[in-house]
Amino acid sequence: FLAGDTIHRDLIDIHPGYGNLLNILAFFVFGEDLLSLRYPLVVLTLLQGAAALWLLRPQGNMAAFIGAFAVTAFSFIQFLNPSANWHALAAFFALALCLTKRQAGSASRLLLAGFIVGIAFFTRQLSGVFLAIGLIAVLLSECRDDRSASRVPALILGGVPLLGLAAYVMSKGHLAGLPVALFMAMVGAFGDWLHDILFSALVINNQDFISARSYSDILVLALANLFRTGIVGAISGTAWTALLLIFPVVGILAVVRLRDGLSLSPKVMLAAVWACSALHYQIPVYLMMAVAPAILALISLSNRPAVLAGVAALSAWAVLFQAARPIDRSLASIVASEAYEPYVASDLPRVSLRIGEDSRAEYAQIIEAIERGSGADEALMTVQMNPEINFMTARRSPVPYYGTQLGLKTAADVEAAIAALDKAAPLFVVHKPNDKYLTPQGAELLKAVQARSPAPQRLGSFELYRYPAPE
């Protein structure tokens, strides 16, 4: 984008725009380095902690302090990437503040709430959908005793989300998405944008590796750690079990409160719906991204000393045993909080981060091989999805997508990719065997690359093909 491209017209992407805009601004202000993308996450985390402090003040100072600590402990430090999930999480806290602190029924409250939901949707679609459902639940609950008008609208508004919780919802008249929609229309990319955020996003969501994961795997490992491992494993087994139990406990407490004729606060209802987002991809990262709202709801429902002590202990464990740990460890290693090699300075181009020594050495080897064996302005292709190599080598891809699973949907797409490779050749093609993102179309492209290229160099977990120019 900073070089003059337009996202969705010149580059396929599954996210609607505002998360990209935040990252673009970070690069613009702090420089084109991966470290720059963490600064917005730091700011959002500080704001979320302040929001939790404000929202939990009615439960007492200690509850507010522990809640703010927990929200910070289960922030981006659990997964140090500029994921759109983290950007959208900030919208959850903004909406909770709006619905809690502004007068119920006021036009300004409704307008602001709708705008926040729109910002969330046009940052990460699924998060916006869940926030919209939560907003509907809050608004309906506030009108539950009003029997002066027809109940049909309420049944429709409440029933549709209940029946279609996983459906993507978007209206072209949505005010919050209007700026990005207008921009896309102005640059002639509106159709591409709409296609990417509604259809290309489904390509990743429908892959087998997503449906194959289950939180029951985490629970089994956590319970096993209670009896088989040392003190660290036992603590972590207890903590992971507690994390998984927070969600049903919040649900039970909420039901009990409703049974007793008491109302639920907006933050509790929003958190209950937001928890469903963790079911999208049942791995530790997605669970962590749903924990902060759940803890906010838990403390709102019960500020007993035992609950606060448990939340504080769980948050301390998250900081000491899980924060900033390698994400590519096995599930068993993550659940057991096993030790890992200390991070080292990467010394890689445009990467002012501390990373694992194995990763550092592997990427350094790949970059050195590419720079040694290619021209300065040569393109670079990765199959399936390793755009970080394009970024570090400052080499453009010959195709308008950073992951082959996004751009290759038909046989015609594969032929177009081969034509693009032929046009850009000679160039290097980087492939990571056994990558979870490999689709049948990606495999066809890989076969064509292998058929036309000499035997690849094996560099760590990557294969480096030299794709020649057509004769």
C-alpha positions in Angstrom: 0.0 0.0 0.0 2.8 2.4 0.9 4.4 1.6 -2.5 1.2 2.5 -4.4 -0.7 -0.7 -4.5 -4.4 -1.0 -3.5 -5.4 -3.9 -1.3 -8.1 -6.1 -2.9 -7.5 -4.7 -6.3 -3.7 -5.5 -6.5 -3.5 -7.9 -3.6 -6.1 -10.4 -2.4 -6.8 -10.3 1.3 -9.5 -11.8 3.5 -9.8 -8.9 6.0 -12.0 -6.0 5.1 -9.7 -3.0 5.8 -9.4 -1.4 9.2 -6.9 -3.9 10.6 -4.8 -3.4 7.4 -5.1 0.4 7.9 -3.7 0.2 11.4 -0.7 -1.9 10.2 -0.2 0.5 7.3 -0.1 3.4 9.7 2.3 1.6 12.0 4.7 1.0 9.1 4.3 4.6 8.0 5.0 6.1 11.4 7.6 3.6 12.8 9.2 2.2 9.7 8.7 -0.9 7.6 9.9 -3.4 10.3 7.9 -6.2 11.9 8.5 -4.7 15.3 6.4 -1.6 14.2 3.3 -3.8 14.0 3.4 -4.4 17.8 3.1 -0.8 18.8 -0.6 -0.5 18.0 -1.2 -3.7 20.0 0.6 -2.2 23.0 -1.7 0.9 22.8 -4.8 -1.3 22.4 -3.8 -3.4 25.4 -3.4 -0.3 27.6 -6.8 1.0 26.6 -8.4 -2.4 27.2 -6.9 -2.5 30.7 -8.2 1.0 31.4 -11.7 0.0 30.1 -11.7 -3.1 32.4 -10.8 -0.9 35.3 -13.6 1.4 34.6 -16.2 -1.3 33.9 -15.4 -3.2 37.1 -15.2 -0.3 39.5 -18.8 -1.0 40.8 -17.4 -4.4 42.0 -14.8 -2.7 44.1 -11.3 -1.4 43.7 -9.7 -4.8 44.2 -12.0 -6.5 41.6 -11.3 -3.7 39.2 -7.5 -3.9 39.7 -7.4 -7.7 39.2 -9.8 -7.5 36.2 -7.5 -5.0 34.5 -4.5 -7.2 35.3 -6.3 -10.2 33.8 -7.3 -8.4 30.7 -3.7 -7.4 30.2 -2.3 -10.8 30.9 -4.6 -12.4 28.3 -3.8 -9.8 25.6 -1.5 -9.9 22.6 1.4 -10.9 24.8 -0.1 -14.5 24.5 0.4 -14.3 20.7 2.8 -11.6 19.6 1.4 -11.1 16.1 -0.7 -8.3 14.7 -3.7 -10.6 14.3 -7.0 -9.0 13.4 -8.4 -10.9 16.4 -6.5 -8.6 18.7 -7.6 -5.5 16.8 -11.3 -6.7 17.0 -11.0 -7.4 20.7 -10.5 -3.7 21.4 -13.9 -3.2 19.8 -15.5 -5.6 22.3 -14.3 -3.3 25.2 -15.3 -0.2 23.4 -18.9 -1.6 22.9 -19.0 -2.8 26.5 -18.1 0.7 27.7 -20.7 2.3 25.3 -23.6 0.1 26.4 -22.7 0.4 30.1 -21.9 4.1 30.4 -24.2 5.7 28.0 -28.0 6.1 28.7 -30.1 3.2 27.6 -32.4 4.1 24.7 -30.6 7.3 23.7 -30.0 7.8 20.0 -26.4 8.7 20.5 -25.8 5.3 22.3 -27.5 3.4 19.5 -25.5 5.2 16.8 -22.2 4.8 18.6 -22.9 1.1 19.4 -23.7 0.4 15.7 -20.6 2.2 14.6 -18.4 0.2 16.9 -19.9 -3.1 15.6 -19.2 -1.9 12.1 -15.6 -1.1 12.9 -15.3 -4.6 14.3 -16.9 -6.2 11.2 -14.7 -4.2 8.8 -11.7 -5.3 10.9 -12.5 -9.0 11.2 -15.8 -10.1 9.8 -16.6 -12.9 12.3 -15.9 -10.8 15.3 -18.2 -8.1 14.0 -21.0 -10.7 13.6 -20.6 -11.9 17.2 -20.6 -8.3 18.5 -23.7 -7.6 16.5 -25.5 -10.6 18.0 -24.4 -9.5 21.5 -25.6 -5.9 20.8 -29.0 -7.3 19.7 -29.2 -9.4 22.9 -28.5 -6.3 25.1 -31.1 -4.1 23.3 -33.8 -6.8 23.5 -33.1 -7.4 27.1 -33.6 -3.7 27.9 -37.0 -3.9 26.3 -38.2 -7.2 27.8 -40.8 -5.6 30.0 -42.2 -3.3 27.3 -45.4 -4.9 26.0 -46.9 -1.8 24.5 -45.8 -2.7 20.9 -45.7 -5.7 18.7 -43.2 -8.4 19.7 -42.7 -9.6 16.1 -39.7 -7.3 15.4 -38.0 -8.6 18.6 -38.7 -12.2 17.6 -37.2 -11.7 14.2 -34.2 -9.7 15.4 -33.5 -12.3 18.2 -34.5 -15.4 16.2 -32.4 -14.8 13.1 -29.0 -14.6 15.0 -30.1 -17.5 17.1 -30.8 -19.7 14.1 -27.8 -18.5 12.0 -25.1 -17.7 14.5 -22.2 -18.6 12.2 -23.5 -16.6 9.2 -21.7 -13.6 7.9 -23.8 -10.5 7.9 -23.1 -7.3 6.0 -25.2 -4.4 4.6 -23.8 -2.1 2.0 -25.5 0.7 3.8 -23.4 0.1 6.9 -22.1 3.5 8.1 -19.0 2.1 9.8 -17.8 0.4 6.7 -18.7 3.3 4.4 -15.2 5.0 4.4 -13.4 1.8 3.3 -16.2 0.9 0.9 -16.0 4.4 -0.7 -12.3 4.2 -1.0 -12.5 0.8 -2.7 -15.1 2.2 -5.1 -13.0 5.3 -5.9 -10.0 3.2 -6.9 -12.1 0.7 -8.8 -11.7 -2.1 -6.4 -15.1 -2.4 -4.7 -16.0 -5.7 -6.4 -12.6 -7.2 -5.6 -12.9 -6.1 -1.9 -16.4 -7.5 -1.6 -15.3 -10.8 -3.1 -12.3 -11.1 -0.8 -14.0 -10.4 2.5 -17.1 -12.6 1.8 -15.8 -15.4 -0.4 -12.0 -15.7 -0.1 -12.3 -15.7 3.7 -14.4 -18.9 3.4 -11.5 -20.7 1.7 -9.5 -20.7 4.9 -12.5 -21.3 7.2 -13.4 -24.4 5.3 -10.0 -26.2 5.4 -9.8 -29.5 7.2 -7.1 -28.5 9.7 -9.6 -26.1 11.3 -12.4 -28.6 11.9 -9.9 -31.3 13.0 -9.0 -29.4 16.2 -10.9 -29.6 19.5 -10.6 -28.1 22.9 -11.2 -31.6 24.3 -7.6 -32.3 23.3 -6.4 -29.5 25.5 -8.6 -30.8 28.4 -7.3 -34.4 28.1 -3.7 -33.2 28.1 -4.3 -30.8 31.0 -5.9 -33.5 33.2 -3.1 -35.9 32.3 -0.5 -33.3 33.5 -2.1 -33.3 36.9 -0.9 -36.8 37.5 2.1 -37.4 35.3 4.4 -34.4 35.4 6.3 -32.2 37.9 5.1 -29.1 39.6 5.2 -26.9 36.5 3.2 -29.4 34.5 0.7 -29.8 37.4 0.3 -26.0 37.7 -0.2 -25.7 34.0 -2.6 -28.6 33.8 -4.7 -26.9 36.5 -4.6 -23.6 34.8 -5.6 -24.9 31.4 -8.5 -26.8 33.0 -9.6 -23.6 34.7 -9.4 -21.6 31.5 -11.7 -24.0 29.8 -14.1 -24.0 32.8 -14.4 -20.2 32.9 -16.8 -20.2 30.0 -19.4 -22.7 31.4 -19.1 -21.2 34.8 -20.0 -17.8 33.4 -22.9 -19.3 31.6 -24.1 -21.1 34.8 -23.8 -17.9 36.9 -25.7 -15.9 34.3 -28.5 -18.5 34.1 -28.8 -18.5 37.9 -29.0 -14.7 37.9 -31.8 -14.8 35.3 -33.6 -17.5 37.3 -33.6 -15.2 40.3 -35.2 -12.5 38.3 -32.1 -10.3 38.1 -30.9 -8.7 34.9 -27.5 -9.2 33.2 -25.2 -6.3 32.5 -24.3 -5.6 28.9 -20.7 -6.7 29.4 -21.9 -10.2 30.6 -24.2 -10.6 27.6 -21.5 -9.5 25.1 -19.0 -11.8 26.7 -21.4 -14.8 26.5 -21.8 -14.3 22.7 -18.1 -13.4 22.2 -17.1 -16.7 23.8 -18.6 -18.5 20.7 -15.8 -16.9 18.6 -13.3 -19.2 20.3 -15.1 -22.2 18.7 -14.0 -21.0 15.2 -10.6 -22.7 15.4 -10.1 -24.7 18.6 -6.4 -24.1 19.4 -4.8 -22.4 22.3 -4.4 -19.0 20.5 -8.1 -18.7 19.8 -9.0 -19.7 23.3 -6.7 -17.0 24.7 -8.4 -14.4 22.4 -11.7 -15.1 24.2 -10.5 -15.3 27.8 -10.3 -11.6 28.6 -14.0 -10.9 28.0 -15.0 -14.1 29.9 -13.0 -13.0 32.9 -14.6 -9.6 32.7 -18.0 -11.3 32.9 -16.9 -13.6 35.7 -15.8 -10.8 38.0 -19.0 -8.9 37.1 -21.1 -11.8 38.2 -19.1 -12.7 41.3 -16.5 -10.6 43.1 -16.0 -13.1 45.9 -12.5 -13.2 47.3 -12.0 -16.8 46.1 -13.0 -15.8 42.6 -10.6 -12.8 42.6 -7.8 -14.9 44.0 -8.3 -17.5 41.3 -8.4 -15.0 38.5 -5.2 -13.3 39.9 -3.4 -16.7 40.1 -4.5 -17.6 36.6 -3.4 -14.3 35.2 0.0 -14.6 36.9 0.4 -18.1 35.4 -0.5 -16.7 31.9 2.3 -14.1 32.2 4.9 -16.3 33.7 4.4 -19.6 31.8 2.6 -18.7 28.5 3.2 -15.1 27.4 5.6 -14.7 24.5 6.2 -18.5 24.2 6.9 -20.0 20.7 3.6 -20.7 18.9 4.9 -23.5 16.9 5.4 -25.9 19.9 3.4 -29.0 20.0 0.1 -28.9 21.8 1.4 -31.2 24.6 4.4 -28.8 25.1 2.1 -25.8 25.3 -0.2 -27.4 27.8 2.7 -28.6 29.9 4.4 -25.1 29.8 7.6 -26.8 28.8 10.9 -24.8 28.7 12.0 -23.5 25.3 15.2 -22.1 23.9 15.7 -18.4 24.8 15.1 -16.0 22.0 17.9 -14.2 20.2 18.2 -11.0 18.2 17.1 -12.0 14.7 19.6 -9.9 12.7 17.3 -10.4 9.7 16.4 -7.6 7.3 13.3 -5.6 8.6 12.9 -7.9 11.6 14.0 -6.1 14.8 12.6 -8.9 16.9 13.9 -11.6 19.2 13.1 -15.1 17.8 14.2 -18.7 18.3 17.7 -19.5 17.2 16.6 -22.3 14.9 14.2 -19.9 13.1 16.8 -17.2 12.8 19.3 -19.6 11.3 16.8 -21.0 8.9 15.6 -17.7 7.6 19.2 -16.3 7.4 20.1 -19.3 5.3 17.1 -18.9 2.9 17.8 -15.1 2.5 21.5 -15.7 1.8 20.6 -18.3 -0.9 18.1 -16.1 -2.6 20.3 -13.0 -2.6 23.3 -15.0 -3.8 21.5 -16.8 -6.6 19.1 -14.1 -8.1 19.1 -10.7 -9.5 18.4 -7.6 -7.4 14.9 -6.9 -8.9 13.9 -10.5 -9.3 10.4 -11.6 -8.1 9.9 -14.3 -5.5 7.1 -16.8 -5.1 6.1 -18.8 -2.0 3.9 -21.9 -2.0 1.7 -22.0 0.2 2.0 -19.0 2.4 5.3 -17.5 3.6 5.1 -13.8 2.6 7.5 -13.0 5.4 10.3 -14.1 3.0 9.1 -11.6 0.4 9.1 -9.0 3.1 12.5 -9.7 4.4 14.1 -9.9 0.9 12.0 -6.9 -0.4 10.9 -8.9 -3.4 7.5 -8.7 -5.0 5.4 -11.8 -5.7 4.5 -12.5 -9.4 0.9 -13.2 -8.3 -1.6 -10.9 -6.5 -1.9 -12.9 -3.3 0.3 -13.8 -0.4 -1.1 -17.3 0.0 -1.9 -19.7 -2.8 -5.0 -20.9 -0.9 -6.5 -17.5 -1.4 -5.7 -17.1 -5.1 -6.0 -20.6 -6.4 -9.6 -21.8 -6.5 -10.0 -23.3 -10.0 -7.9 -24.9 -12.7 -7.9 -21.6 -14.5 -6.3 -19.9 -11.5 -3.5 -22.5 -11.5 -2.9 -21.9 -15.2 -2.8 -18.1 -14.6 -0.3 -18.6 -11.8 1.9 -20.7 -14.1 1.7 -18.0 -16.7 2.7 -15.4 -14.1 5.7 -17.5 -13.1 6.7 -17.9 -16.7 6.5 -14.1 -17.3 8.6 -13.4 -14.1 11.1 -16.2 -14.6 13.8 -16.9 -13.8 12.9 -16.7 -10.1 13.0 -18.6 -6.9 9.9 -20.5 -5.6 9.9 -21.3 -1.8 7.9 -24.2 -0.6 7.3 -25.5 2.9 6.4 -29.2 2.7 3.5 -30.5 4.8 2.1 -27.0 5.3 -1.5 -27.1 6.5 -2.6 -24.4 4.0 -1.8 -26.6 0.9 -5.0 -27.1 -1.2 -5.5 -29.3 -4.2 -5.0 -26.3 -6.5 -1.8 -25.4 -4.6 -0.6 -28.9 -5.0 -1.2 -28.7 -8.8 0.9 -25.5 -9.0 3.6 -27.1 -7.0 3.7 -30.1 -9.4 4.2 -27.7 -12.3 7.0 -25.9 -10.4 8.7 -29.2 -9.6 8.3 -30.5 -13.2 10.0 -27.4 -14.7 12.7 -26.8 -12.0 15.9 -28.6 -11.1 16.0 -30.5 -7.8 15.4 -28.0 -4.9 17.8 -26.9 -2.2 16.6 -28.1 1.2 17.1 -25.3 3.7 15.8 -26.3 7.1 12.1 -26.9 6.7 11.9 -25.2 3.3 12.6 -26.2 -0.2 14.0 -23.6 -2.6 13.2 -24.2 -6.3 14.9 -22.3 -9.2 12.2 -21.8 -11.7 13.7 -21.2 -15.1 12.6 -18.9 -18.0 10.6 -20.7 -20.7 12.7 -21.8 -23.6 
